[in-house]
């Protein structure tokens, strides 16, 4: 990713705050293994200020979508305080395997680190920190996802008014909507959930969904996806609502559905 690409993912900008559409697969902060991170590209988002912006919260490496950045120390401190007080509303979209029978509900399960050797991996633990997630069904798919191809023109701006929807003809032998699912896949079912984390524990949404019997599609840690070569984590920070200015309406920012999730989100009837 270069400077032009990171700037193209800017969703919102004012004097205090930026919101970008973080791509899946890009860590926010440098880790012990090195490699490219968002931190290495923040200078491109200064827009004339002497300091680079800083992330005001976390998104997992494989989670895409809305990431809030503070543009200077006072703004960062203000945003951090708002997150601590629960004043910023975060909405995620997740495609899960199977799904709940009800149309809405909440998951109230305390979480704790899985082991000292894997500090970022979490588990349900009665002695852990209180953790609450609210969820709502946005759509259901009762068959396997289709295998159509999406043209490059349709891979950006999904969910926005400016998106272009161009579908290429299916490959020879590919499934179409009139074809039955292949043998062994007719029982697969996916559900698109809207998830609202009331608390902000590490991996909270991923563990809560897995513990409730419907792991997030593409999760290689808590779900059924292979460690490498899977469909990608189907978890997307869809929107944030930030009441940043007391005398103005809250700022609502939405991120378009990423390419790797679009097929299954469409199969659930949400696009």
MARNUZA-956033 format. One line per field, with one value per residue (C-alpha): chain; residue in three letters; residue number from 1; x, y, z. Coordinates in steps of 0.02 Angstrom, whole numbers, padded with zeros to 5 digits. Last residue first. Layout:
<recs>
kette: A;...;
rest: ALA;...;
nr: NUM;...;
X: X;...;
Y: Y;...;
Z: Z;...;
</recs>
This chain:
<recs>
kette: A;A;A;A;A;A;A;A;A;A;A;A;A;A;A;A;A;A;A;A;A;A;A;A;A;A;A;A;A;A;A;A;A;A;A;A;A;A;A;A;A;A;A;A;A;A;A;A;A;A;A;A;A;A;A;A;A;A;A;A;A;A;A;A;A;A;A;A;A;A;A;A;A;A;A;A;A;A;A;A;A;A;A;A;A;A;A;A;A;A;A;A;A;A;A;A;A;A;A;A;A;A;A;A;A;A;A;A;A;A;A;A;A;A;A;A;A;A;A;A;A;A;A;A;A;A;A;A;A;A;A;A;A;A;A;A;A;A;A;A;A;A;A;A;A;A;A;A;A;A;A;A;A;A;A;A;A;A;A;A;A;A;A;A;A;A;A;A;A;A;A;A;A;A;A;A;A;A;A;A;A;A;A;A;A;A;A;A;A;A;A;A;A;A;A;A;A;A;A;A;A;A;A;A;A;A;A;A;A;A;A;A;A;A;A;A;A;A;A;A;A;A;A;A;A;A;A;A;A;A;A;A;A;A;A;A;A;A;A;A;A;A;A;A;A;A;A;A;A;A;A;A;A;A;A;A;A;A;A;A;A;A;A;A;A;A;A;A;A;A;A;
rest: UNK;UNK;UNK;UNK;UNK;UNK;UNK;UNK;UNK;UNK;UNK;UNK;UNK;UNK;UNK;UNK;UNK;UNK;UNK;UNK;UNK;UNK;UNK;UNK;UNK;UNK;UNK;UNK;UNK;UNK;UNK;UNK;UNK;UNK;UNK;UNK;UNK;UNK;UNK;UNK;UNK;UNK;UNK;UNK;UNK;UNK;UNK;UNK;UNK;UNK;UNK;UNK;UNK;UNK;UNK;UNK;UNK;UNK;UNK;UNK;UNK;UNK;UNK;UNK;UNK;UNK;UNK;UNK;UNK;UNK;UNK;UNK;UNK;UNK;UNK;UNK;UNK;UNK;UNK;UNK;UNK;UNK;UNK;UNK;UNK;UNK;UNK;UNK;UNK;UNK;UNK;UNK;UNK;UNK;UNK;UNK;UNK;UNK;UNK;UNK;UNK;UNK;UNK;UNK;UNK;UNK;UNK;UNK;UNK;UNK;UNK;UNK;UNK;UNK;UNK;UNK;UNK;UNK;UNK;UNK;UNK;UNK;UNK;UNK;UNK;UNK;UNK;UNK;UNK;UNK;UNK;UNK;UNK;UNK;UNK;UNK;UNK;UNK;UNK;UNK;UNK;UNK;UNK;UNK;UNK;UNK;UNK;UNK;UNK;UNK;UNK;UNK;UNK;UNK;UNK;UNK;UNK;UNK;UNK;UNK;UNK;UNK;UNK;UNK;UNK;UNK;UNK;UNK;UNK;UNK;UNK;UNK;UNK;UNK;UNK;UNK;UNK;UNK;UNK;UNK;UNK;UNK;UNK;UNK;UNK;UNK;UNK;UNK;UNK;UNK;UNK;UNK;UNK;UNK;UNK;UNK;UNK;UNK;UNK;UNK;UNK;UNK;UNK;UNK;UNK;UNK;UNK;UNK;UNK;UNK;UNK;UNK;UNK;UNK;UNK;UNK;UNK;UNK;UNK;UNK;UNK;UNK;UNK;UNK;UNK;UNK;UNK;UNK;UNK;UNK;UNK;UNK;UNK;UNK;UNK;UNK;UNK;UNK;UNK;UNK;UNK;UNK;UNK;UNK;UNK;UNK;UNK;UNK;UNK;UNK;UNK;UNK;UNK;UNK;UNK;UNK;UNK;UNK;UNK;UNK;UNK;UNK;UNK;UNK;UNK;UNK;UNK;UNK;UNK;UNK;UNK;
nr: 271;270;269;268;267;266;265;264;263;262;261;260;259;258;257;256;255;254;253;252;251;250;249;248;247;246;245;244;243;242;241;240;239;238;237;236;235;234;233;232;231;230;229;228;227;226;225;224;223;222;221;220;219;218;217;216;215;214;213;212;211;210;209;208;207;206;205;204;203;202;201;200;199;198;197;196;195;194;193;192;191;190;189;188;187;186;185;184;183;182;181;180;179;178;177;176;175;174;173;172;171;170;169;168;167;166;165;164;163;162;161;160;159;158;157;156;155;154;153;152;151;150;149;148;147;146;145;144;143;142;141;140;139;138;137;136;135;134;133;132;131;130;129;128;127;126;125;124;123;122;121;120;119;118;117;116;115;114;113;112;111;110;109;108;107;106;105;104;103;102;101;100;99;98;97;96;95;94;93;92;91;90;89;88;87;86;85;84;83;82;81;80;79;78;77;76;75;74;73;72;71;70;69;68;67;66;65;64;63;62;61;60;59;58;57;56;55;54;53;52;51;50;49;48;47;46;45;44;43;42;41;40;39;38;37;36;35;34;33;32;31;30;29;28;27;26;25;24;23;22;21;20;19;18;17;16;15;14;13;12;11;10;9;8;7;6;5;4;3;2;1;
X: -01356;-01420;-01501;-01399;-01321;-01272;-01176;-01097;-01034;-00982;-00871;-00704;-00734;-00759;-00930;-00920;-00874;-01001;-00975;-01101;-01048;-01162;-01267;-01186;-01181;-01081;-00955;-00881;-01041;-00959;-01061;-00957;-01004;-00977;-00827;-00819;-00801;-00800;-00622;-00543;-00604;-00469;-00298;-00197;-00244;-00393;-00566;-00673;-00694;-00603;-00428;-00446;-00600;-00660;-00846;-00882;-00927;-01111;-01131;-01143;-00962;-00904;-01005;-00945;-00765;-00760;-00856;-00745;-00577;-00500;-00633;-00727;-00891;-01059;-01001;-01139;-01153;-01263;-01273;-01274;-01320;-01249;-01316;-01236;-01349;-01343;-01152;-01116;-01160;-01149;-01285;-01425;-01406;-01532;-01435;-01280;-01138;-00977;-00946;-00877;-00840;-00990;-01019;-00946;-01050;-01036;-01109;-01036;-01033;-01068;-01216;-01111;-01137;-00989;-00873;-00737;-00744;-00873;-00754;-00640;-00779;-00864;-00860;-00999;-00973;-01132;-01128;-01192;-01377;-01496;-01439;-01502;-01516;-01492;-01505;-01475;-01341;-01294;-01126;-01080;-00917;-00885;-00701;-00650;-00688;-00831;-00712;-00754;-00590;-00467;-00314;-00211;-00099;-00057;00082;-00004;-00158;-00335;-00345;-00511;-00690;-00856;-01011;-01166;-01222;-01372;-01530;-01606;-01691;-01703;-01640;-01459;-01339;-01263;-01088;-01075;-01064;-01020;-01066;-01002;-01079;-00982;-01067;-00949;-01004;-00947;-00861;-00691;-00719;-00762;-00606;-00497;-00578;-00541;-00361;-00333;-00404;-00292;-00139;-00167;-00262;-00356;-00390;-00549;-00550;-00704;-00688;-00594;-00553;-00405;-00275;-00394;-00460;-00407;-00452;-00400;-00275;-00146;-00128;00044;00109;00152;-00020;-00029;-00142;-00061;-00136;00014;00119;00007;00073;00198;00075;-00049;00066;00189;00300;00380;00363;00359;00212;00190;00018;-00141;-00114;-00164;-00250;-00422;-00416;-00445;-00581;-00523;-00600;-00508;-00534;-00498;-00496;-00613;-00598;-00710;-00702;-00517;-00476;-00407;-00278;-00211;-00197;-00109;00019;00065;00000;
Y: -00285;-00371;-00525;-00655;-00710;-00528;-00529;-00692;-00623;-00456;-00518;-00533;-00370;-00262;-00191;-00002;00093;00204;00365;00448;00609;00652;00809;00973;01077;00952;00912;00736;00635;00494;00363;00225;00110;-00057;-00123;-00283;-00465;-00600;-00658;-00715;-00856;-00977;-01005;-01014;-01061;-01157;-01088;-01176;-01037;-00971;-00952;-00973;-00859;-00864;-00864;-00800;-00941;-00981;-01090;-00955;-00982;-00949;-00788;-00724;-00770;-00675;-00525;-00506;-00529;-00414;-00339;-00181;-00181;-00139;-00224;-00200;-00339;-00337;-00515;-00592;-00775;-00924;-01098;-01254;-01405;-01419;-01420;-01607;-01633;-01472;-01342;-01349;-01236;-01100;-00963;-01007;-01122;-01123;-01258;-01138;-00976;-00866;-00712;-00556;-00451;-00262;-00163;00010;00094;00280;00269;00170;-00008;-00075;00068;-00038;-00214;-00183;-00117;-00268;-00382;-00496;-00681;-00802;-00944;-00931;-00947;-01113;-01125;-01063;-00882;-00768;-00580;-00433;-00531;-00424;-00434;-00353;-00397;-00392;-00436;-00439;-00476;-00655;-00765;-00855;-00883;-00881;-00883;-00760;-00762;-00602;-00659;-00826;-00895;-00838;-00939;-00912;-00733;-00694;-00662;-00646;-00698;-00592;-00618;-00516;-00539;-00520;-00620;-00784;-00951;-00897;-00929;-01064;-01005;-00819;-00669;-00520;-00336;-00222;-00067;00047;00183;00304;00364;00207;00306;00232;00264;00446;00466;00397;00516;00668;00612;00585;00756;00838;00746;00786;00712;00574;00422;00318;00152;00103;-00056;-00219;-00351;-00464;-00366;-00340;-00163;-00058;00115;00299;00267;00405;00550;00606;00765;00935;00956;00989;00846;00724;00570;00522;00519;00378;00250;00153;00145;00054;-00096;-00182;-00316;-00345;-00509;-00426;-00316;-00144;-00066;-00061;-00229;-00241;-00403;-00328;-00151;-00006;00112;00275;00396;00556;00668;00836;00967;00868;00714;00568;00411;00409;00251;00348;00425;00251;00210;00373;00349;00172;00000;
Z: -00040;00118;00042;00135;-00030;-00057;00108;00053;-00112;-00039;00102;00009;-00084;00070;00117;00111;00270;00358;00456;00570;00659;00804;00779;00830;00989;01092;00953;00949;00963;00861;00769;00691;00548;00461;00557;00454;00507;00373;00409;00246;00133;00193;00114;00274;00453;00389;00431;00562;00690;00843;00774;00584;00571;00391;00432;00607;00726;00757;00912;01046;01100;00923;00909;01078;01040;00875;00941;01094;01007;01140;01251;01206;01301;01222;01062;00933;00804;00649;00590;00416;00427;00333;00302;00233;00219;00029;00030;00030;-00152;-00250;-00228;-00357;-00509;-00548;-00460;-00561;-00511;-00610;-00739;-00868;-00775;-00738;-00846;-00765;-00649;-00653;-00509;-00499;-00330;-00319;-00200;-00076;-00017;-00114;-00157;-00233;-00302;-00436;-00569;-00539;-00604;-00481;-00517;-00480;-00357;-00258;-00070;00000;00034;00167;00167;00305;00325;00443;00606;00760;00893;01059;01135;01319;01407;01594;01627;01665;01815;01726;01580;01395;01300;01226;01115;01122;01265;01187;01298;01458;01409;01345;01405;01491;01436;01526;01426;01398;01219;01165;01064;00893;00756;00851;00783;00792;00648;00541;00499;00529;00412;00521;00508;00644;00724;00841;00945;01029;01202;01293;01431;01389;01204;01237;01344;01205;01081;01189;01223;01036;00998;01126;01060;00874;00725;00815;00707;00700;00607;00506;00406;00392;00522;00481;00579;00724;00748;00895;00959;00945;00805;00793;00671;00609;00684;00606;00525;00338;00287;00410;00327;00219;00376;00438;00315;00422;00567;00455;00462;00345;00420;00588;00682;00853;00804;00726;00751;00645;00561;00376;00325;00301;00234;00353;00292;00367;00492;00531;00681;00757;00617;00505;00394;00350;00241;00193;00095;-00054;00064;00102;-00083;-00128;00010;-00045;00000;
</recs>
